[in-house]
Amino acid sequence: MNDRFAALANAATRALRAYDPGHDLPALRRRFGATLAELGSNENPLGPSPRALAAIETSLPQVYRYPDPQGGALKAALAEHLRVDLGQVALGNGSHELLMLIAQCFADAATSVVFSEFGFAVFPIATMAANARPIRVPALARDHATMPLGHDLDAMARAIRADTRIVYLANPNNPTGTWFDDSALAAFLARVPPTTLVVVDEAYHEFTSAPGLSSALRFAAAHPNLIVTRTFSKAYALAGLRVGYAVADSGVVAVIERLRESFNVNALALAAARAALGDQAHVAHGKQWNLGEREWLAQHLRARGLRVLSSQTNFVLVDFKRDAAPIERALFERGVIVRPMGGYGLSEFLRISVGSRVENERMLAALP
Ligand SMILES: Cc1ncc(COP(=O)(O)O)c(C=O)c1O
């Protein structure tokens, strides 16, 4: 490899490192076959709605055509489902793409971006890729009474400066599983100047059931600077297709549309996402199942003396109270994939997705 080219990268890219994909999952699938327990990426083991799979089959013969560049049918279905205008919806190749695009469109070297210390990993990457200045706000303490490691919204509001163009929040957050309720968000929004965009990443929204927690969308009309992102990767179980969406003021969407690649969501993904959206009974069933299975998992982990943080998602963050790297390694050797947290500075923790009961039992049995 010729390192000379690294110096030719633009300033923002020079400061970045390539995404660390973690373990080589295709190789591990070959090695462990059906006994591999994949609990590292917060996927939904129930799988997608049968309607989504049928829609893919129906669309398959048309794959020689480009997809609808507007994603019109999916956008219309989302607009109806969310009771917003069509012009308020942007589609992404996963919500990851939208989180990046928002920074590309609105932030630059003259601006800063605020996010929480343990906020979703894409927030600092999006900030740096836009060459903006990251303002990383310390999270709530590890021993905080109600929401350890959660977003400190009060400190985040105080961190906003005149040049802050974006604040990224995740509710609930990955990797902590923490959340804040509607009243806390309302108080936060009231403190944000209209020239600062507030992105609320609701990737796990469909799993939530905490009292007082609905969605940032209820504040959209009062706060045109609000952007809500969601995904079909989690509750809708379509991670492999890459579809996400953002809901925002139509003026914000119009800016995002300037930079969006015209065919960013493929034809099979558009069709499957629309069909999946139409099967809310499947989503409701998945939510109930996840609630029960997450509780079962947490109880069994707690019975081992481990500290399991409260979660509103389809994963739990587990505090081993010692370096968790050897534990992760031992699980890996037994074909159980979980997510190490060293990259976040949380090396005593592992993030464990709610898998199928068989996978969860395998993980518990493999714990050293
Ligand atoms: C909080 C959060 N936001 C966004 C994403 C990105 O999801 P996708 O790009 O699959 O929509 C994830 C994925 O794990 C996530 O955890």
The ligand as an SDF file (V2000), in Angstrom:
LIG
                    3D

 16 16  0  0  0  0  0  0  0  0999 V2000
  -28.6130    4.7900   17.2980 C   0  0  0  0  0  0  0  0  0  0  0  0
  -28.4340    4.3000   15.8940 C   0  0  0  0  0  0  0  0  0  0  0  0
  -28.6700    5.1450   14.8850 N   0  0  0  0  0  0  0  0  0  0  0  0
  -28.5290    4.7810   13.6140 C   0  0  0  0  0  0  0  0  0  0  0  0
  -28.1190    3.5090   13.2810 C   0  0  0  0  0  0  0  0  0  0  0  0
  -27.8980    3.1970   11.8350 C   0  0  0  0  0  0  0  0  0  0  0  0
  -28.8090    2.2930   11.3740 O   0  0  0  0  0  0  0  0  0  0  0  0
  -29.0520    2.0850    9.8230 P   0  0  0  0  0  0  0  0  0  0  0  0
  -27.9800    2.7990    9.0650 O   0  0  0  0  0  0  0  0  0  0  0  0
  -29.0150    0.6200    9.6500 O   0  0  0  0  0  0  0  0  0  0  0  0
  -30.3940    2.6870    9.5730 O   0  0  0  0  0  0  0  0  0  0  0  0
  -27.8710    2.5740   14.2780 C   0  0  0  0  0  0  0  0  0  0  0  0
  -27.4110    1.2230   13.9520 C   0  0  0  0  0  0  0  0  0  0  0  0
  -27.0090    0.4450   14.7460 O   0  0  0  0  0  0  0  0  0  0  0  0
  -28.0320    2.9880   15.6200 C   0  0  0  0  0  0  0  0  0  0  0  0
  -27.7810    2.1480   16.6270 O   0  0  0  0  0  0  0  0  0  0  0  0
  1  2  1  0
  2  3  1  0
  2 15  2  0
  3  4  2  0
  4  5  1  0
  5  6  1  0
  5 12  2  0
  6  7  1  0
  7  8  1  0
  8  9  2  0
  8 10  1  0
  8 11  1  0
 12 13  1  0
 12 15  1  0
 13 14  2  0
 15 16  1  0
M  END
$$$$
